[in-house]
Amino acid sequence: MLAFSNGRYLPFAEGGLAWNDAGFVGGVTVVDNARTYRHRLFRWNDHLKRFRRDCARCFVPLLASDVELTAIAQTLISHNATLDGELQVVTFATPGPLGFYVGTAENGPPTLGMVTYPVPLARYQKFATEGVALVTVGMHSTASDILPPTVKHRSRMLWHIADNLAKSTPSAISLLSDDALGTLTETAIGSLLAVVDGSVITPPRSAILDGISLQVIEELCHTHNIPFAESRLPLSAIAPSTELMLTGTGFGLASVRYLNDVELPWPGPIYAKLQNAWSDLVRIS
């Protein structure tokens, strides 16, 4: 398995960050996770746009051009892809080594890396055969005026704790809320969608990750004349008859079967329509 790190290709096992890299010392890492369909990158330009924007927001230098990033991704896919497998493509950037750790005044140069791993189909298989189980476990705790929840970054401590809190329900995925807005927000692996009065509703974009898959669902809704809107989704508004879905890069779209052990419509009719549209899209992309 080939990886890319700071201008060179190397075996995956030989990659790593320096002990004084800001990405290791403080978790200061901006990340993007794309994937392939039929060994071709899906919505890659959208991923590049978000990655570059998030690096700028987080003061993480990104010196490579989009053309260079694309060439790196294509090289890794060509080398790492198998005839039967699809790949996740992870791009990350950090400010680089911190000088004070080694007694110098200068920081950097910035770190840029890219790796791939097989799309974990076994992880998502139950989504299709059994549906998704969600458990609400707590609230987002970041200061959103400093680190917007729209930014995709590497720190997973919040989700690590949340997922462990959700383990009381086997195979459940943790779902967080935003106390300030009074709305359910998202999960570690995908954006939340609810069907309310025939409309697909997503929590306010200011409270959640700027998901590429969520953008795709919004476009598919418009194409297929399904109303789509942003709105608060308090837990009290989710009735047993409410259709819930998740959308994320790795699995595309999934239907939620349980929320806090309450069974919901699964698979729902809007999910079935959007899933067919998603499948058609990735076949021709």
Buried (B, 14 or more C-beta within 10 A) or exposed (E): EBBBBEEEEEEEEEBEBBEBBBBBBEEBBBBBBBBBBEBEBBBBEBBBBBBBBBBEBBEBBBEBEBEEBBEBBBBBBEEBBEEEEBBBBBBBBBBBBBEEBEEEEEBBEBBBBBBBBBBEEEEBEBBBEEBBBBBBBBEBEEEBEEEBBBBBBBBEEBBEEBBEBBEEBEEBBBBBBBEEBEBBBBBBBBBBBBBBEEBBBBBBBEBBBBBBBBBBBBEBBEEEEBEBEBEBBEEEBBEEEBBBBBBBBBBBBBBBBBBBEEEBBBBBEBBEBBBEBBEEBBEEE
